Amino acid sequence: MTSQANDRPLMGNGMQHQARKRFGQNFLHDQSIIDRIIYSINPQVGDHLVEIGPGQGAITNPLASVGARLDCIELDRDLTKYLKANFKPLDHVTIHQQDILKFEVAQLNTDDHSLRVIGNLPYNISTPVLFHLIKSHNLIRDMTFMLQLEVVQRMSASVGDKNYGRLGIMLQYYCEVEHLFNVPATAFKPQPKVNSAIVRLTPHKQKPIIAQDIKMLELVVRSAFNQRRKTLRNSLKKLISDSGLTDLSVDLSLRPENLSLTEYVQISDALSSAGHNQQS
Ligand code: SAM
């Protein structure tokens, strides 16, 4: 997220903090948006909450007041120091000074489908954060994120939509994706140059469709969208000829945005089986 100005907001204990662009720091200050986010999450005392990038605590404070277990992961040392001091009296709140991209949520010793992950994410690392967390989809009940509007549109796009692509297909393989509401730049200090939106991802307890080989599915989807304007016959030419596959139930004269997740899985499974048959 790029910022226009470097405001120096005052934190709760009188400390001054200079927003750091390299950490994507744009702090939420619009109380009505904060309330709406908390209302969407509807946290309950028995939940296990995980907040990514608590910053100065705009969302952390209302989450902590629920009394549920809350683990926060913040990279900025100064903010971590402040948060640790601020939440010290609350035994159910733990602040981890770590990079979320190196933090394994499995270390939180939690049950399957239990973690409720929340974050106004640093936009410069939002896609890597999503792909990092999705690896632990079995442990996660839901994830509610603030992200750049354009990214949320890509995450939630349906087949045929101009925003439909790799990000949406791969996330929708693991999760239901819901674009909840938009947030204007004026809700932040400093204000970002982009509009934002709240998105909820709910990992499927039972996936609607399962690929034989997830790496093959990733490769097929990446190859297809690397050449968005070409038909699948052209963009998947090498993969198909390498596999020796002659018969495919999917119409390869289509462009990549016109194929559903199910059809991508069909192509991927056909390639996996052909490769397997070639080896055996
Ligand atoms: N949650 C706060 C709010 O809504 O006002 C701050 C949101 S700000 C957009 C993003 C936060 O993520 C910052 O506090 C930043 O320091 C933190 N952050 C940036 N990179 C991070 C990383 N790799 N791991 C954990 N936190 C990170």
py3Dmol code that shows the C-alpha trace and the ligand (Angstrom):
import py3Dmol

protein = """\
ATOM      1  CA  MET A   1       0.000   0.000   0.000  1.00  0.00           C
ATOM      2  CA  THR A   2       1.509   3.361  -0.912  1.00  0.00           C
ATOM      3  CA  SER A   3       0.810   6.367   1.296  1.00  0.00           C
ATOM      4  CA  GLN A   4       0.343  10.025   0.526  1.00  0.00           C
ATOM      5  CA  ALA A   5       1.416  11.576   3.765  1.00  0.00           C
ATOM      6  CA  ASN A   6       3.344  10.591   6.826  1.00  0.00           C
ATOM      7  CA  ASP A   7       0.998  11.495   9.615  1.00  0.00           C
ATOM      8  CA  ARG A   8       2.315  11.010  13.099  1.00  0.00           C
ATOM      9  CA  PRO A   9      -0.614   9.561  14.983  1.00  0.00           C
ATOM     10  CA  LEU A  10      -0.606   9.527  18.735  1.00  0.00           C
ATOM     11  CA  MET A  11      -0.862   6.097  20.242  1.00  0.00           C
ATOM     12  CA  GLY A  12      -2.879   5.310  23.346  1.00  0.00           C
ATOM     13  CA  ASN A  13      -0.006   5.753  25.826  1.00  0.00           C
ATOM     14  CA  GLY A  14       1.166   9.075  24.427  1.00  0.00           C
ATOM     15  CA  MET A  15       3.871   7.474  22.242  1.00  0.00           C
ATOM     16  CA  GLN A  16       4.371   8.927  18.767  1.00  0.00           C
ATOM     17  CA  HIS A  17       4.697   6.571  15.813  1.00  0.00           C
ATOM     18  CA  GLN A  18       5.847   7.484  12.323  1.00  0.00           C
ATOM     19  CA  ALA A  19       3.921   5.327   9.803  1.00  0.00           C
ATOM     20  CA  ARG A  20       6.425   3.153   7.923  1.00  0.00           C
ATOM     21  CA  LYS A  21       5.781   2.727   4.212  1.00  0.00           C
ATOM     22  CA  ARG A  22       7.964  -0.359   3.960  1.00  0.00           C
ATOM     23  CA  PHE A  23       5.633  -2.136   6.409  1.00  0.00           C
ATOM     24  CA  GLY A  24       2.527  -0.989   4.511  1.00  0.00           C
ATOM     25  CA  GLN A  25       1.351   1.022   7.521  1.00  0.00           C
ATOM     26  CA  ASN A  26      -1.959   2.752   6.923  1.00  0.00           C
ATOM     27  CA  PHE A  27      -3.801   2.825  10.208  1.00  0.00           C
ATOM     28  CA  LEU A  28      -7.579   2.569  10.398  1.00  0.00           C
ATOM     29  CA  HIS A  29      -9.149   5.457  12.240  1.00  0.00           C
ATOM     30  CA  ASP A  30     -12.789   5.467  11.087  1.00  0.00           C
ATOM     31  CA  GLN A  31     -14.779   4.047  14.006  1.00  0.00           C
ATOM     32  CA  SER A  32     -17.815   3.167  11.867  1.00  0.00           C
ATOM     33  CA  ILE A  33     -15.626   0.987   9.609  1.00  0.00           C
ATOM     34  CA  ILE A  34     -13.966  -0.646  12.627  1.00  0.00           C
ATOM     35  CA  ASP A  35     -17.440  -1.405  14.072  1.00  0.00           C
ATOM     36  CA  ARG A  36     -18.595  -2.842  10.758  1.00  0.00           C
ATOM     37  CA  ILE A  37     -15.547  -5.132  10.543  1.00  0.00           C
ATOM     38  CA  ILE A  38     -16.117  -6.402  14.096  1.00  0.00           C
ATOM     39  CA  TYR A  39     -19.824  -6.896  13.349  1.00  0.00           C
ATOM     40  CA  SER A  40     -18.928  -8.972  10.241  1.00  0.00           C
ATOM     41  CA  ILE A  41     -16.548 -11.158  12.257  1.00  0.00           C
ATOM     42  CA  ASN A  42     -18.954 -11.491  15.197  1.00  0.00           C
ATOM     43  CA  PRO A  43     -16.226 -12.792  17.548  1.00  0.00           C
ATOM     44  CA  GLN A  44     -17.337 -14.983  20.458  1.00  0.00           C
ATOM     45  CA  VAL A  45     -15.609 -15.764  23.734  1.00  0.00           C
ATOM     46  CA  GLY A  46     -14.872 -19.399  22.745  1.00  0.00           C
ATOM     47  CA  ASP A  47     -13.145 -18.413  19.464  1.00  0.00           C
ATOM     48  CA  HIS A  48      -9.421 -18.561  18.786  1.00  0.00           C
ATOM     49  CA  LEU A  49      -8.610 -15.284  17.028  1.00  0.00           C
ATOM     50  CA  VAL A  50      -5.397 -14.456  15.154  1.00  0.00           C
ATOM     51  CA  GLU A  51      -4.714 -10.899  14.040  1.00  0.00           C
ATOM     52  CA  ILE A  52      -2.081 -10.134  11.427  1.00  0.00           C
ATOM     53  CA  GLY A  53      -0.481  -6.695  11.683  1.00  0.00           C
ATOM     54  CA  PRO A  54      -2.317  -5.227  14.705  1.00  0.00           C
ATOM     55  CA  GLY A  55      -0.449  -1.933  14.243  1.00  0.00           C
ATOM     56  CA  GLN A  56      -1.702   0.548  16.821  1.00  0.00           C
ATOM     57  CA  GLY A  57      -4.575  -1.723  17.850  1.00  0.00           C
ATOM     58  CA  ALA A  58      -7.549  -0.266  15.933  1.00  0.00           C
ATOM     59  CA  ILE A  59      -9.074  -3.743  15.464  1.00  0.00           C
ATOM     60  CA  THR A  60      -7.119  -5.418  18.288  1.00  0.00           C
ATOM     61  CA  ASN A  61      -8.826  -3.436  21.048  1.00  0.00           C
ATOM     62  CA  PRO A  62     -12.399  -4.449  20.191  1.00  0.00           C
ATOM     63  CA  LEU A  63     -11.256  -8.033  19.488  1.00  0.00           C
ATOM     64  CA  ALA A  64      -9.464  -8.226  22.860  1.00  0.00           C
ATOM     65  CA  SER A  65     -12.521  -6.922  24.682  1.00  0.00           C
ATOM     66  CA  VAL A  66     -14.448 -10.081  23.673  1.00  0.00           C
ATOM     67  CA  GLY A  67     -12.241 -12.156  26.010  1.00  0.00           C
ATOM     68  CA  ALA A  68     -11.421 -14.833  23.400  1.00  0.00           C
ATOM     69  CA  ARG A  69      -7.888 -16.177  22.936  1.00  0.00           C
ATOM     70  CA  LEU A  70      -6.143 -13.678  20.641  1.00  0.00           C
ATOM     71  CA  ASP A  71      -2.714 -14.147  19.045  1.00  0.00           C
ATOM     72  CA  CYS A  72      -1.338 -11.101  17.208  1.00  0.00           C
ATOM     73  CA  ILE A  73       1.578 -11.198  14.769  1.00  0.00           C
ATOM     74  CA  GLU A  74       3.309  -7.852  14.200  1.00  0.00           C
ATOM     75  CA  LEU A  75       6.630  -7.280  12.444  1.00  0.00           C
ATOM     76  CA  ASP A  76       7.367  -3.706  13.580  1.00  0.00           C
ATOM     77  CA  ARG A  77       9.464  -3.803  16.770  1.00  0.00           C
ATOM     78  CA  ASP A  78       8.306  -0.411  18.051  1.00  0.00           C
ATOM     79  CA  LEU A  79       4.637  -1.284  17.625  1.00  0.00           C
ATOM     80  CA  THR A  80       5.201  -4.706  19.189  1.00  0.00           C
ATOM     81  CA  LYS A  81       6.748  -3.061  22.240  1.00  0.00           C
ATOM     82  CA  TYR A  82       3.763  -0.756  22.553  1.00  0.00           C
ATOM     83  CA  LEU A  83       1.243  -3.578  22.034  1.00  0.00           C
ATOM     84  CA  LYS A  84       2.981  -5.838  24.570  1.00  0.00           C
ATOM     85  CA  ALA A  85       2.839  -3.104  27.198  1.00  0.00           C
ATOM     86  CA  ASN A  86      -0.740  -2.213  26.336  1.00  0.00           C
ATOM     87  CA  PHE A  87      -2.111  -5.772  26.460  1.00  0.00           C
ATOM     88  CA  LYS A  88       0.071  -7.041  29.330  1.00  0.00           C
ATOM     89  CA  PRO A  89      -2.846  -7.142  31.799  1.00  0.00           C
ATOM     90  CA  LEU A  90      -4.840  -9.397  29.465  1.00  0.00           C
ATOM     91  CA  ASP A  91      -3.758 -13.057  29.759  1.00  0.00           C
ATOM     92  CA  HIS A  92      -5.809 -14.114  26.742  1.00  0.00           C
ATOM     93  CA  VAL A  93      -3.856 -11.781  24.396  1.00  0.00           C
ATOM     94  CA  THR A  94      -0.385 -12.747  23.073  1.00  0.00           C
ATOM     95  CA  ILE A  95       1.738 -10.495  20.876  1.00  0.00           C
ATOM     96  CA  HIS A  96       4.276 -12.257  18.636  1.00  0.00           C
ATOM     97  CA  GLN A  97       7.018 -10.090  17.140  1.00  0.00           C
ATOM     98  CA  GLN A  98       7.340 -11.952  13.838  1.00  0.00           C
ATOM     99  CA  ASP A  99       6.990 -11.812  10.088  1.00  0.00           C
ATOM    100  CA  ILE A 100       3.675 -13.469   9.159  1.00  0.00           C
ATOM    101  CA  LEU A 101       5.347 -14.994   6.092  1.00  0.00           C
ATOM    102  CA  LYS A 102       7.654 -16.953   8.441  1.00  0.00           C
ATOM    103  CA  PHE A 103       5.046 -17.678  11.089  1.00  0.00           C
ATOM    104  CA  GLU A 104       3.407 -21.119  11.003  1.00  0.00           C
ATOM    105  CA  VAL A 105      -0.089 -20.945  12.500  1.00  0.00           C
ATOM    106  CA  ALA A 106       0.263 -24.669  13.327  1.00  0.00           C
ATOM    107  CA  GLN A 107       2.507 -23.615  16.245  1.00  0.00           C
ATOM    108  CA  LEU A 108      -0.574 -22.113  17.924  1.00  0.00           C
ATOM    109  CA  ASN A 109      -1.660 -25.681  18.826  1.00  0.00           C
ATOM    110  CA  THR A 110      -5.173 -25.441  17.699  1.00  0.00           C
ATOM    111  CA  ASP A 111      -7.951 -27.759  16.557  1.00  0.00           C
ATOM    112  CA  ASP A 112      -8.869 -28.276  12.912  1.00  0.00           C
ATOM    113  CA  HIS A 113     -11.034 -25.511  11.405  1.00  0.00           C
ATOM    114  CA  SER A 114     -10.775 -23.361  14.521  1.00  0.00           C
ATOM    115  CA  LEU A 115      -8.618 -20.298  13.801  1.00  0.00           C
ATOM    116  CA  ARG A 116     -10.397 -17.087  12.945  1.00  0.00           C
ATOM    117  CA  VAL A 117      -7.805 -14.944  11.158  1.00  0.00           C
ATOM    118  CA  ILE A 118      -8.238 -11.196  10.829  1.00  0.00           C
ATOM    119  CA  GLY A 119      -6.070  -8.501   9.330  1.00  0.00           C
ATOM    120  CA  ASN A 120      -5.868  -5.126   7.723  1.00  0.00           C
ATOM    121  CA  LEU A 121      -3.024  -6.519   5.670  1.00  0.00           C
ATOM    122  CA  PRO A 122       0.050  -4.702   4.418  1.00  0.00           C
ATOM    123  CA  TYR A 123      -0.956  -4.500   0.748  1.00  0.00           C
ATOM    124  CA  ASN A 124       2.582  -4.927  -0.575  1.00  0.00           C
ATOM    125  CA  ILE A 125       2.624  -8.538   0.679  1.00  0.00           C
ATOM    126  CA  SER A 126      -1.068  -9.417   0.522  1.00  0.00           C
ATOM    127  CA  THR A 127      -0.903 -12.150  -2.152  1.00  0.00           C
ATOM    128  CA  PRO A 128       2.059 -13.963  -0.519  1.00  0.00           C
ATOM    129  CA  VAL A 129       0.229 -13.755   2.843  1.00  0.00           C
ATOM    130  CA  LEU A 130      -2.895 -15.337   1.309  1.00  0.00           C
ATOM    131  CA  PHE A 131      -0.916 -18.181  -0.290  1.00  0.00           C
ATOM    132  CA  HIS A 132       1.075 -18.685   2.927  1.00  0.00           C
ATOM    133  CA  LEU A 133      -2.084 -19.010   5.061  1.00  0.00           C
ATOM    134  CA  ILE A 134      -3.926 -21.174   2.562  1.00  0.00           C
ATOM    135  CA  LYS A 135      -1.318 -23.880   3.196  1.00  0.00           C
ATOM    136  CA  SER A 136      -2.843 -24.186   6.688  1.00  0.00           C
ATOM    137  CA  HIS A 137      -6.452 -24.162   5.441  1.00  0.00           C
ATOM    138  CA  ASN A 138      -7.276 -27.223   7.564  1.00  0.00           C
ATOM    139  CA  LEU A 139      -6.670 -25.255  10.771  1.00  0.00           C
ATOM    140  CA  ILE A 140      -8.656 -22.185   9.722  1.00  0.00           C
ATOM    141  CA  ARG A 141     -12.353 -21.552  10.247  1.00  0.00           C
ATOM    142  CA  ASP A 142     -12.436 -18.207   8.457  1.00  0.00           C
ATOM    143  CA  MET A 143     -10.296 -15.216   7.467  1.00  0.00           C
ATOM    144  CA  THR A 144     -11.530 -11.635   7.284  1.00  0.00           C
ATOM    145  CA  PHE A 145      -9.152  -9.245   5.570  1.00  0.00           C
ATOM    146  CA  MET A 146      -8.929  -5.644   4.481  1.00  0.00           C
ATOM    147  CA  LEU A 147      -7.248  -5.569   1.092  1.00  0.00           C
ATOM    148  CA  GLN A 148      -6.897  -3.391  -1.942  1.00  0.00           C
ATOM    149  CA  LEU A 149     -10.316  -3.346  -3.703  1.00  0.00           C
ATOM    150  CA  GLU A 150      -8.798  -4.511  -6.978  1.00  0.00           C
ATOM    151  CA  VAL A 151      -7.293  -7.566  -5.264  1.00  0.00           C
ATOM    152  CA  VAL A 152     -10.634  -8.426  -3.619  1.00  0.00           C
ATOM    153  CA  GLN A 153     -12.316  -8.199  -7.032  1.00  0.00           C
ATOM    154  CA  ARG A 154      -9.789 -10.679  -8.413  1.00  0.00           C
ATOM    155  CA  MET A 155     -10.150 -13.008  -5.407  1.00  0.00           C
ATOM    156  CA  SER A 156     -13.939 -13.181  -5.678  1.00  0.00           C
ATOM    157  CA  ALA A 157     -14.313 -13.097  -9.484  1.00  0.00           C
ATOM    158  CA  SER A 158     -16.488 -15.715 -11.196  1.00  0.00           C
ATOM    159  CA  VAL A 159     -15.847 -17.465 -14.494  1.00  0.00           C
ATOM    160  CA  GLY A 160     -16.301 -15.054 -17.434  1.00  0.00           C
ATOM    161  CA  ASP A 161     -15.554 -11.980 -15.299  1.00  0.00           C
ATOM    162  CA  LYS A 162     -12.724  -9.710 -16.501  1.00  0.00           C
ATOM    163  CA  ASN A 163     -11.055 -10.055 -13.052  1.00  0.00           C
ATOM    164  CA  TYR A 164     -11.192 -13.870 -13.161  1.00  0.00           C
ATOM    165  CA  GLY A 165      -7.727 -15.420 -13.038  1.00  0.00           C
ATOM    166  CA  ARG A 166      -5.132 -17.401 -11.132  1.00  0.00           C
ATOM    167  CA  LEU A 167      -5.675 -15.702  -7.754  1.00  0.00           C
ATOM    168  CA  GLY A 168      -9.450 -16.293  -7.731  1.00  0.00           C
ATOM    169  CA  ILE A 169      -9.261 -19.841  -9.068  1.00  0.00           C
ATOM    170  CA  MET A 170      -6.613 -21.016  -6.620  1.00  0.00           C
ATOM    171  CA  LEU A 171      -8.268 -19.353  -3.597  1.00  0.00           C
ATOM    172  CA  GLN A 172     -11.720 -20.630  -4.582  1.00  0.00           C
ATOM    173  CA  TYR A 173     -10.291 -24.149  -4.789  1.00  0.00           C
ATOM    174  CA  TYR A 174      -9.725 -23.979  -1.015  1.00  0.00           C
ATOM    175  CA  CYS A 175     -12.282 -21.430   0.205  1.00  0.00           C
ATOM    176  CA  GLU A 176     -15.574 -19.727  -0.276  1.00  0.00           C
ATOM    177  CA  VAL A 177     -14.669 -16.096  -1.042  1.00  0.00           C
ATOM    178  CA  GLU A 178     -17.082 -13.259  -0.188  1.00  0.00           C
ATOM    179  CA  HIS A 179     -16.539  -9.588  -1.006  1.00  0.00           C
ATOM    180  CA  LEU A 180     -18.272  -8.017   2.013  1.00  0.00           C
ATOM    181  CA  PHE A 181     -18.004  -4.223   1.612  1.00  0.00           C
ATOM    182  CA  ASN A 182     -15.785  -1.425   0.318  1.00  0.00           C
ATOM    183  CA  VAL A 183     -13.750   0.978   2.420  1.00  0.00           C
ATOM    184  CA  PRO A 184     -12.731   4.471   1.219  1.00  0.00           C
ATOM    185  CA  ALA A 185      -9.155   5.709   1.508  1.00  0.00           C
ATOM    186  CA  THR A 186     -10.348   8.379   3.983  1.00  0.00           C
ATOM    187  CA  ALA A 187     -10.804   5.657   6.637  1.00  0.00           C
ATOM    188  CA  PHE A 188      -6.986   5.442   7.039  1.00  0.00           C
ATOM    189  CA  LYS A 189      -4.137   7.568   8.293  1.00  0.00           C
ATOM    190  CA  PRO A 190      -2.072   8.123   6.259  1.00  0.00           C
ATOM    191  CA  GLN A 191      -4.500   7.719   3.381  1.00  0.00           C
ATOM    192  CA  PRO A 192      -3.552   5.112   0.757  1.00  0.00           C
ATOM    193  CA  LYS A 193      -3.825   5.967  -2.955  1.00  0.00           C
ATOM    194  CA  VAL A 194      -6.168   3.029  -3.556  1.00  0.00           C
ATOM    195  CA  ASN A 195      -9.626   1.998  -2.406  1.00  0.00           C
ATOM    196  CA  SER A 196      -9.987  -0.982  -0.117  1.00  0.00           C
ATOM    197  CA  ALA A 197     -12.498  -3.705   0.639  1.00  0.00           C
ATOM    198  CA  ILE A 198     -13.273  -6.309   3.248  1.00  0.00           C
ATOM    199  CA  VAL A 199     -13.223  -9.918   2.110  1.00  0.00           C
ATOM    200  CA  ARG A 200     -14.063 -13.126   3.961  1.00  0.00           C
ATOM    201  CA  LEU A 201     -12.521 -16.472   3.075  1.00  0.00           C
ATOM    202  CA  THR A 202     -14.063 -19.604   4.553  1.00  0.00           C
ATOM    203  CA  PRO A 203     -12.025 -22.758   3.881  1.00  0.00           C
ATOM    204  CA  HIS A 204     -14.213 -25.614   2.642  1.00  0.00           C
ATOM    205  CA  LYS A 205     -14.536 -28.403   5.207  1.00  0.00           C
ATOM    206  CA  GLN A 206     -15.080 -30.625   2.221  1.00  0.00           C
ATOM    207  CA  LYS A 207     -13.723 -29.293  -1.052  1.00  0.00           C
ATOM    208  CA  PRO A 208     -16.336 -29.323  -3.844  1.00  0.00           C
ATOM    209  CA  ILE A 209     -13.687 -30.698  -6.198  1.00  0.00           C
ATOM    210  CA  ILE A 210     -10.290 -32.252  -5.502  1.00  0.00           C
ATOM    211  CA  ALA A 211      -7.378 -32.283  -7.952  1.00  0.00           C
ATOM    212  CA  GLN A 212      -5.256 -35.438  -8.122  1.00  0.00           C
ATOM    213  CA  ASP A 213      -2.149 -33.267  -8.003  1.00  0.00           C
ATOM    214  CA  ILE A 214      -2.387 -29.697  -6.739  1.00  0.00           C
ATOM    215  CA  LYS A 215       0.997 -28.774  -8.247  1.00  0.00           C
ATOM    216  CA  MET A 216      -0.311 -29.809 -11.678  1.00  0.00           C
ATOM    217  CA  LEU A 217      -3.449 -27.705 -11.174  1.00  0.00           C
ATOM    218  CA  GLU A 218      -1.275 -24.694 -10.245  1.00  0.00           C
ATOM    219  CA  LEU A 219       0.863 -25.252 -13.343  1.00  0.00           C
ATOM    220  CA  VAL A 220      -2.149 -25.537 -15.675  1.00  0.00           C
ATOM    221  CA  VAL A 221      -3.807 -22.389 -14.290  1.00  0.00           C
ATOM    222  CA  ARG A 222      -0.553 -20.426 -14.373  1.00  0.00           C
ATOM    223  CA  SER A 223       0.226 -21.521 -17.940  1.00  0.00           C
ATOM    224  CA  ALA A 224      -3.308 -20.655 -19.091  1.00  0.00           C
ATOM    225  CA  PHE A 225      -3.336 -17.134 -17.617  1.00  0.00           C
ATOM    226  CA  ASN A 226       0.268 -16.326 -18.551  1.00  0.00           C
ATOM    227  CA  GLN A 227      -1.136 -15.875 -22.046  1.00  0.00           C
ATOM    228  CA  ARG A 228      -4.592 -14.554 -21.281  1.00  0.00           C
ATOM    229  CA  ARG A 229      -5.516 -13.669 -24.850  1.00  0.00           C
ATOM    230  CA  LYS A 230      -4.603 -17.039 -26.329  1.00  0.00           C
ATOM    231  CA  THR A 231      -6.878 -20.042 -26.504  1.00  0.00           C
ATOM    232  CA  LEU A 232      -6.134 -22.886 -24.133  1.00  0.00           C
ATOM    233  CA  ARG A 233      -5.029 -25.027 -27.055  1.00  0.00           C
ATOM    234  CA  ASN A 234      -2.167 -22.560 -27.601  1.00  0.00           C
ATOM    235  CA  SER A 235      -1.249 -21.746 -24.029  1.00  0.00           C
ATOM    236  CA  LEU A 236      -1.352 -25.399 -22.881  1.00  0.00           C
ATOM    237  CA  LYS A 237       0.246 -26.767 -26.078  1.00  0.00           C
ATOM    238  CA  LYS A 238       3.523 -27.783 -24.493  1.00  0.00           C
ATOM    239  CA  LEU A 239       1.977 -29.344 -21.396  1.00  0.00           C
ATOM    240  CA  ILE A 240      -0.455 -31.366 -23.526  1.00  0.00           C
ATOM    241  CA  SER A 241       2.097 -32.549 -26.082  1.00  0.00           C
ATOM    242  CA  ASP A 242       4.638 -33.447 -23.349  1.00  0.00           C
ATOM    243  CA  SER A 243       2.008 -35.597 -21.661  1.00  0.00           C
ATOM    244  CA  GLY A 244       1.124 -37.433 -24.872  1.00  0.00           C
ATOM    245  CA  LEU A 245      -2.539 -36.711 -24.204  1.00  0.00           C
ATOM    246  CA  THR A 246      -4.782 -37.032 -27.261  1.00  0.00           C
ATOM    247  CA  ASP A 247      -8.270 -36.847 -25.831  1.00  0.00           C
ATOM    248  CA  LEU A 248      -9.601 -34.133 -23.499  1.00  0.00           C
ATOM    249  CA  SER A 249     -13.238 -33.553 -22.535  1.00  0.00           C
ATOM    250  CA  VAL A 250     -12.714 -29.776 -22.183  1.00  0.00           C
ATOM    251  CA  ASP A 251     -13.144 -27.372 -25.119  1.00  0.00           C
ATOM    252  CA  LEU A 252      -9.628 -26.061 -25.784  1.00  0.00           C
ATOM    253  CA  SER A 253     -10.792 -23.396 -28.221  1.00  0.00           C
ATOM    254  CA  LEU A 254     -11.928 -21.329 -25.209  1.00  0.00           C
ATOM    255  CA  ARG A 255      -9.920 -18.529 -23.583  1.00  0.00           C
ATOM    256  CA  PRO A 256      -8.714 -19.014 -20.003  1.00  0.00           C
ATOM    257  CA  GLU A 257     -11.365 -16.738 -18.399  1.00  0.00           C
ATOM    258  CA  ASN A 258     -14.150 -18.974 -19.761  1.00  0.00           C
ATOM    259  CA  LEU A 259     -13.197 -22.145 -17.934  1.00  0.00           C
ATOM    260  CA  SER A 260     -14.571 -23.022 -14.499  1.00  0.00           C
ATOM    261  CA  LEU A 261     -12.488 -24.367 -11.631  1.00  0.00           C
ATOM    262  CA  THR A 262     -14.036 -27.800 -12.286  1.00  0.00           C
ATOM    263  CA  GLU A 263     -12.819 -27.711 -15.903  1.00  0.00           C
ATOM    264  CA  TYR A 264      -9.305 -26.679 -14.816  1.00  0.00           C
ATOM    265  CA  VAL A 265      -9.293 -29.658 -12.445  1.00  0.00           C
ATOM    266  CA  GLN A 266     -10.441 -31.913 -15.318  1.00  0.00           C
ATOM    267  CA  ILE A 267      -7.505 -30.763 -17.474  1.00  0.00           C
ATOM    268  CA  SER A 268      -5.081 -31.097 -14.578  1.00  0.00           C
ATOM    269  CA  ASP A 269      -6.306 -34.615 -13.712  1.00  0.00           C
ATOM    270  CA  ALA A 270      -6.104 -35.714 -17.346  1.00  0.00           C
ATOM    271  CA  LEU A 271      -2.492 -34.462 -17.513  1.00  0.00           C
ATOM    272  CA  SER A 272      -1.623 -36.112 -14.180  1.00  0.00           C
ATOM    273  CA  SER A 273      -3.078 -39.451 -15.320  1.00  0.00           C
ATOM    274  CA  ALA A 274      -1.342 -39.241 -18.710  1.00  0.00           C
ATOM    275  CA  GLY A 275       1.995 -38.462 -17.013  1.00  0.00           C
ATOM    276  CA  HIS A 276       1.455 -41.327 -14.618  1.00  0.00           C
ATOM    277  CA  ASN A 277       0.629 -43.731 -17.461  1.00  0.00           C
ATOM    278  CA  GLN A 278       3.735 -42.598 -19.344  1.00  0.00           C
ATOM    279  CA  GLN A 279       5.935 -43.362 -16.332  1.00  0.00           C
ATOM    280  CA  SER A 280       4.430 -46.778 -15.617  1.00  0.00           C
TER     281      SER A 280
END
"""
ligand_1 = """\
27
SAM
N -4.320 -3.294 12.016
C -3.856 -1.927 12.004
C -4.982 -1.013 11.581
O -5.970 -1.524 11.030
O -4.875 0.195 11.797
C -2.614 -1.739 11.103
C -2.811 -2.118 9.653
S -1.452 -1.697 8.593
C -2.245 -1.624 7.028
C -0.530 -3.225 8.418
C 0.186 -3.728 9.679
O 0.901 -4.928 9.366
C 1.215 -2.768 10.248
O 1.082 -2.690 11.642
C 2.569 -3.378 9.856
O 3.621 -3.040 10.736
C 2.242 -4.858 9.922
N 3.103 -5.695 9.075
C 3.731 -5.346 7.909
N 4.396 -6.396 7.401
C 4.174 -7.430 8.249
C 4.611 -8.793 8.273
N 5.383 -9.289 7.310
N 4.225 -9.575 9.307
C 3.424 -9.083 10.303
N 2.985 -7.808 10.330
C 3.364 -6.991 9.328
"""
view = py3Dmol.view(width=600, height=400)
view.addModel(protein, "pdb")
view.setStyle({"model": 0}, {"cartoon": {"style": "trace"}})
view.addModel(ligand_1, "xyz")
view.setStyle({"model": 1}, {"stick": {}})
view.zoomTo()
view.show()
